[in-house]
Amino acid sequence: MCDFYKKNMKESFLEYTKYILDKVSFDKDLLKKEYFKSLKLLQLEEINQLNTWIQGKGLQLQPILV
């Protein structure tokens, strides 16, 4: 049960981060700020997924390669 909860929380935080980045994409500085905040909280695999999503969305942000 605990592993299931942790997995869903991680996925939901990644999805929440995508939602926030999509909403602030109109302001490049705010987009960068939120992106760097998310890097502190996401794990390596999630960061890679986020970077792929950023490139796919065509957001005006240069993803950090980890």
Buried (B, 14 or more C-beta within 10 A) or exposed (E): EEEEEEEEEBEEBBEEBBEBBBEBBEEEEBBBEBBEEBBEEBEEEBBBBBBEBBEEEEBEBEBEEE
